[in-house]
Amino acid sequence: MPKLFFSYCHVDEPLRDQLEIQLAMLKRQGVIETWHDRRIGAGQEIDASIDEHINSDEIILLLVSPDFIASNYCYDIEIKRSMERHDAKEAIVIPVILRPCDWHHAPFGKILGTPRDGKPVTLWPDRDEAFLQVAKEVRKAAERWVSSHPANPSEPRSAVAPASMFGTPSITSQLPRTLAVPSPRSSNLRVAKSFTQRDKDRFQVETFEYIARYFENSLRELQDRNEGYEGVFRQIDANRFSSTIYRDGNDVARATVYTGSTVGAGVYYSQGNDYSTSSFNEALTVQADEQSLYLTTYGMSFQSRSGHKLTQEGAAETFWAMLIAPLQSRR
């Protein structure tokens, strides 16, 4: 089966972990075998171990982010060697765009990236959907590799002699030098991460600020694309902003978004220009699992998705859908 090598920056390790979870079915089916540098054992040489895999594994995932491109080791060594093998058709290189960055001008910029349209994983409303697209591309790459590199029947398929020849399996005394016999180990090596209240509070503030930018940019784009419409964004204070959409001078949609409410922690959406901090039509709360922070809604609105783990973009789009809904219904 093809072996898959993760080339990534350690800052992106939580995202790499989430991707590897999505690849679990491929590993269970024997479609691929994965490796990354966290599997280097004590006493092993780090550079030598990485070199071994980047020079032999058939599929190489470049987990692309600003930190990945800024890393001299990733850029000058791993990317360079990966592209050499890709151009020589010794391996299949797949750029996986994790976070927004100027990757099109990199040496791998000529290769079609994933997820779809090269949209960074962190900008997808549902990261599971983004990583599922990556997993599907990996499956296709593995199938292409197997079909173009059929097994040579003259080469030994296993280091174990057939039981019919010797009664019981035994290790062949002469192994090809290129055949590695890995020590058995589990691939279930993730450990739970913990998040402090400070982490959650910071994430909540960052989410509110992200939603504010999202609304301001969306209102501007709305009026640019639709004649007769005007979008007005107003930052009331550090914890509140309002959005108003006019059509031919008449207001057709209004909303206020705020955080730091007296009703509890979260980010709140209130229909209309209600500047109080006690009423709302929908709310976001910060949650955490064993790997990351995410957002959930109360599920009070038709447009919201209760129980779903939302990214900041997913949360912003949920609120925006509530604001623009009156403009999208037939009258």
ABEGO torsion letter per residue (X at the ends): XBBBBBBBBAAAAAAAAAAAAAAAAAAAAGABBBBBAAABBBGBBAAAAAAAAAAABABBBBBBBAAAAABAAAAAAAAAAAAAAAAAGABBBBBBBABBBBAAABAAAABBBOBBGGBBAAABABAAAAAAAAAAAAAAAAAAAAAABBBBAABBABABBBAAAAGBBBBBABBBAABBBBBBBBABABBBBBBBAAAAAAAAAAAAAAAAAAAAAAAAAAAAABBGBBBBBBBABAABBBBBBBBGGBBABBBBBBBGBAAEBEBBBBBEBBABAABBABBBBBBBBAABBBBBBAGABAABBBGBBBBAAAAAAAAAAAAAAAAABBX
